[in-house]
Amino acid sequence: MSVDGWNTVLVLGGTRSGKSEFAESLVTDAPVVRYVATAPEGDPEDTEWATRLATHRARRPGSWTTEETTEDPRRLADVLESAEPNEMLLVDDLGGWVTVLLDPDHQPADDVATIAELAEALRGCAARVVLVSPEVGLSLVPTTPLGRAFTDALGAANRAVADACDAVVLVVAGQPVWLKPAATPIPPAVPAAAPAAPAAP
């Protein structure tokens, strides 16, 4: 681990929780940042999605380089394995990665094996890494087969990546709650000394 407690960290959070902004704050001072974009462009007529992607792009400093892994979900493991020790990688996000993983163009695929490959690549990565992912464990079970497949795959990916990372943080309403490593227990405050009992007559 690094001096501030982590080399690899998973940043979890719900929609609009502030998880991406928090993840970006973790890499602000890094001299070399490579942003790894996983989300597919989507439907060209979906202007709302295009606006979301544009907002993410606009927040990236000009000094960052960007790499996209949308063509092949296995590309993300390759990026981690080839990263240099002087780099900081910001992967945003695993939800987009799972969307590509489940795309019919990439089927049939062994999703379990691909997730395991990602976790193994993360363990061996020479660079520092921040990964962002939606937390799906608190939501309702989707009512469609595709929705359940996505939730199951992303939940499995989150668990595998969390296990591989030095640290995990959950962002709730913009507030980070560190889940791993466990916070050091704060010792109870020392109670004020009780006043001396009066001497017995």
C-alpha positions in Angstrom: 0.0 0.0 0.0 1.0 3.6 -0.5 1.6 6.0 2.3 -2.0 7.3 2.2 -3.4 3.8 2.6 -4.1 2.4 -0.9 -2.7 1.6 -4.3 -6.0 0.4 -5.7 -9.4 1.7 -4.7 -13.0 0.9 -5.7 -15.4 3.9 -5.5 -19.0 2.7 -5.3 -22.2 4.8 -5.3 -25.7 5.1 -6.6 -26.9 7.2 -9.5 -26.0 10.9 -9.1 -24.3 10.1 -5.7 -21.1 12.0 -6.6 -19.0 8.9 -7.0 -17.3 10.0 -10.2 -16.4 13.5 -8.8 -15.1 11.9 -5.6 -13.0 9.4 -7.7 -11.6 12.3 -9.7 -10.6 14.1 -6.5 -8.4 11.1 -5.6 -6.3 11.6 -8.6 -6.1 15.4 -8.8 -2.5 15.6 -7.6 -1.1 12.7 -9.7 1.4 13.8 -12.3 0.3 11.3 -14.9 -3.4 10.3 -15.2 -4.8 8.0 -17.8 -8.6 8.1 -17.9 -10.1 4.7 -19.0 -13.6 5.2 -20.4 -15.7 2.1 -20.5 -19.2 3.4 -21.5 -20.5 2.9 -25.0 -21.6 5.9 -27.0 -25.2 4.5 -27.1 -28.0 5.6 -29.4 -27.1 8.7 -31.4 -30.6 10.0 -30.8 -30.3 9.7 -27.0 -29.3 13.3 -26.3 -29.5 13.0 -22.6 -26.9 10.2 -22.6 -24.7 12.2 -24.9 -25.0 15.1 -22.5 -23.9 12.9 -19.6 -20.8 11.7 -21.5 -20.0 15.3 -22.5 -20.2 16.4 -18.9 -17.7 13.7 -17.9 -15.3 14.7 -20.7 -15.5 18.4 -19.8 -14.3 17.7 -16.2 -11.1 16.0 -17.4 -8.0 18.2 -17.3 -6.2 18.7 -20.5 -3.2 17.0 -19.1 -5.0 13.7 -18.8 -4.9 11.1 -21.5 -8.0 9.1 -22.4 -8.3 5.5 -23.4 -11.5 3.7 -24.4 -12.2 0.0 -23.9 -15.7 -0.1 -25.4 -14.7 -2.4 -28.3 -13.7 -5.4 -26.2 -14.4 -5.9 -22.5 -11.2 -7.9 -22.2 -9.3 -4.7 -23.2 -9.6 -3.4 -19.6 -7.5 -6.2 -18.2 -4.9 -5.6 -20.9 -4.8 -1.9 -19.9 -4.2 -2.7 -16.2 -1.5 -5.3 -17.0 0.4 -2.9 -19.3 0.2 0.2 -17.0 3.5 1.7 -15.8 4.4 2.3 -12.2 4.4 6.1 -12.7 0.8 6.2 -13.9 -2.5 6.8 -12.2 -5.4 5.1 -13.9 -9.0 6.3 -13.4 -11.5 3.7 -14.7 -15.1 5.1 -15.0 -17.0 2.9 -14.8 -17.6 -0.8 -14.3 -21.3 -0.4 -15.1 -20.3 0.6 -18.6 -17.8 -2.2 -18.8 -20.5 -4.8 -17.8 -22.9 -3.2 -20.4 -20.2 -4.0 -23.1 -19.6 -7.4 -21.6 -23.2 -8.4 -22.0 -23.6 -6.8 -25.5 -24.9 -9.5 -27.9 -22.0 -8.7 -30.2 -19.7 -10.2 -27.5 -21.7 -13.3 -26.9 -21.4 -16.2 -26.2 -18.9 -15.2 -23.6 -17.7 -16.5 -20.2 -18.6 -13.5 -18.1 -17.4 -15.2 -14.9 -14.0 -15.8 -16.4 -13.7 -12.3 -17.8 -14.5 -10.8 -14.4 -12.0 -13.1 -12.7 -9.4 -11.9 -15.3 -10.1 -8.3 -14.5 -9.6 -8.9 -10.7 -6.4 -10.8 -11.3 -5.1 -8.0 -13.6 -5.9 -5.5 -10.9 -4.0 -7.4 -8.3 -0.9 -7.4 -10.5 -1.2 -3.8 -11.8 2.0 -1.8 -11.4 0.1 1.6 -11.5 -2.2 3.1 -8.9 -5.8 2.6 -9.9 -9.1 4.2 -9.0 -12.2 2.3 -10.3 -15.8 3.7 -10.2 -18.8 1.5 -10.2 -22.6 1.7 -9.5 -23.7 0.0 -6.3 -26.6 -2.3 -7.4 -27.0 -4.2 -4.1 -29.4 -1.7 -2.6 -31.8 -1.6 -5.6 -34.9 -3.8 -6.3 -34.5 -7.0 -8.3 -35.2 -6.0 -12.0 -38.3 -7.3 -13.6 -36.7 -8.1 -16.9 -34.2 -10.9 -17.8 -31.8 -8.4 -19.2 -32.0 -6.2 -16.2 -31.4 -9.2 -13.9 -28.4 -10.3 -16.0 -26.9 -6.8 -15.7 -27.4 -6.6 -12.0 -26.0 -10.1 -11.4 -22.9 -9.4 -13.5 -22.2 -6.0 -12.1 -22.7 -7.3 -8.5 -20.3 -10.1 -9.2 -17.8 -7.7 -10.7 -18.1 -5.3 -7.8 -17.4 -8.1 -5.3 -14.4 -9.4 -7.3 -12.9 -6.0 -7.7 -13.6 -5.0 -4.1 -11.8 -8.1 -3.0 -8.8 -7.3 -5.2 -8.6 -3.6 -4.1 -6.7 -2.2 -1.2 -9.5 0.1 -0.3 -13.3 0.5 -1.0 -15.4 3.6 -0.5 -19.1 4.1 -0.8 -20.3 7.5 -1.8 -23.7 8.4 -0.5 -25.2 11.9 -1.3 -21.7 13.1 -2.0 -20.3 11.8 1.3 -17.6 9.1 1.3 -17.9 6.2 3.7 -14.8 4.1 3.7 -15.6 0.4 3.8 -12.1 -1.1 3.4 -9.8 -1.1 5.1 -12.0 -1.0 8.1 -11.7 2.3 10.0 -9.5 2.1 13.1 -11.8 2.1 16.1 -11.7 5.3 18.0 -11.0 4.7 21.7 -13.7 5.8 24.0 -13.1 9.2 25.6 -11.6 9.1 29.0 -14.3 10.1 31.4 -13.7 13.2 33.5 -12.4 12.3 36.9 -15.3 12.1 39.4 -15.1 14.6 42.2 -13.5 13.1 45.3 -16.1 11.7 47.8 -16.2 13.7 51.0 -14.3 12.1 53.7 -16.3 10.1 56.2 -17.0 11.9 59.4 
